[in-house]
């Protein structure tokens, strides 16, 4: 990856950290017990969708309108949550 993509990776990491803090702040066991297989699968799904968002932003260029960034992030997190529900069907959502 080039240095041009680094700002999107940093932004994606910060967005994911805020998302996790917000979600787990409301329900610490939303994605399973700490260190459980369910939580590991949930984390993998979240990271995959975070990375997809960063790649989409790189593909759109250096100056992506904030509303597009937010809308795209929200859609990736919806996809991640759907994937988590499918992977961890034993967690009551």
Secondary structure per residue as TSV (DSSP state, phi and psi in degrees):
chain	resnum	aa	ss	phi	psi
A	1	X	-	360.0	143.2
A	2	X	-	-83.8	165.5
A	3	X	H	-63.9	-23.6
A	4	X	H	-63.4	-29.2
A	5	X	H	-85.0	-14.2
A	6	X	H	-57.6	-43.2
A	7	X	H	-58.2	-34.9
A	8	X	H	-70.2	-35.7
A	9	X	H	-66.6	-41.0
A	10	X	H	-63.5	-45.8
A	11	X	H	-61.2	-41.6
A	12	X	H	-62.4	-42.4
A	13	X	H	-62.9	-42.6
A	14	X	H	-66.6	-41.0
A	15	X	H	-61.4	-43.8
A	16	X	H	-66.6	-41.1
A	17	X	H	-59.3	-45.8
A	18	X	H	-64.1	-40.8
A	19	X	H	-62.0	-48.1
A	20	X	H	-62.2	-43.9
A	21	X	H	-62.0	-40.8
A	22	X	H	-66.5	-47.6
A	23	X	H	-68.7	-50.0
A	24	X	H	-74.1	-20.1
A	25	X	H	-64.8	-31.3
A	26	X	H	-84.6	-36.4
A	27	X	-	-147.7	92.4
A	28	X	T	-59.2	-19.0
A	29	X	T	-111.7	21.8
A	30	X	T	-55.2	-39.0
A	31	X	T	-107.9	27.3
A	32	X	S	104.3	175.1
A	33	X	S	-70.3	150.9
A	34	X	T	-53.5	137.1
A	35	X	T	65.6	14.3
A	36	X	-	-83.9	165.4
A	37	X	H	-61.9	-36.9
A	38	X	H	-63.3	-44.0
A	39	X	H	-66.7	-35.7
A	40	X	H	-63.9	-44.9
A	41	X	H	-64.5	-39.7
A	42	X	H	-63.3	-43.5
A	43	X	H	-62.5	-42.7
A	44	X	H	-61.0	-41.4
A	45	X	H	-64.3	-45.0
A	46	X	H	-61.7	-43.7
A	47	X	H	-65.5	-40.4
A	48	X	H	-60.9	-43.0
A	49	X	H	-73.7	-32.3
A	50	X	H	-60.3	-45.5
A	51	X	H	-65.6	-36.2
A	52	X	H	-62.9	-41.7
A	53	X	H	-60.5	-47.7
A	54	X	H	-59.5	-41.2
A	55	X	H	-66.3	-39.8
A	56	X	H	-61.6	-41.4
A	57	X	H	-65.6	-41.8
A	58	X	H	-60.4	-41.5
A	59	X	H	-65.3	-30.1
A	60	X	H	-81.4	-16.5
A	61	X	-	113.0	-172.4
A	62	X	S	-78.5	-29.2
A	63	X	-	-118.7	85.8
A	64	X	-	-99.1	127.7
A	65	X	-	-55.2	142.4
A	66	X	H	-58.2	-40.0
A	67	X	H	-63.1	-34.5
A	68	X	H	-69.2	-42.0
A	69	X	H	-58.6	-48.5
A	70	X	H	-64.9	-45.1
A	71	X	H	-63.3	-43.1
A	72	X	H	-66.9	-40.8
A	73	X	H	-61.4	-48.0
A	74	X	H	-59.0	-41.0
A	75	X	H	-65.7	-42.1
A	76	X	H	-63.8	-38.5
A	77	X	H	-70.3	-34.2
A	78	X	H	-62.3	-43.1
A	79	X	H	-64.0	-40.7
A	80	X	H	-63.0	-45.1
A	81	X	H	-63.5	-38.8
A	82	X	H	-64.1	-43.5
A	83	X	H	-63.2	-41.1
A	84	X	H	-61.4	-44.1
A	85	X	H	-59.7	-39.5
A	86	X	H	-69.5	-40.7
A	87	X	H	-74.0	-32.2
A	88	X	T	-121.1	55.3
A	89	X	T	-66.6	-6.3
A	90	X	T	-88.8	-2.8
A	91	X	S	-92.0	123.7
A	92	X	-	-73.2	116.5
A	93	X	-	-94.9	360.0
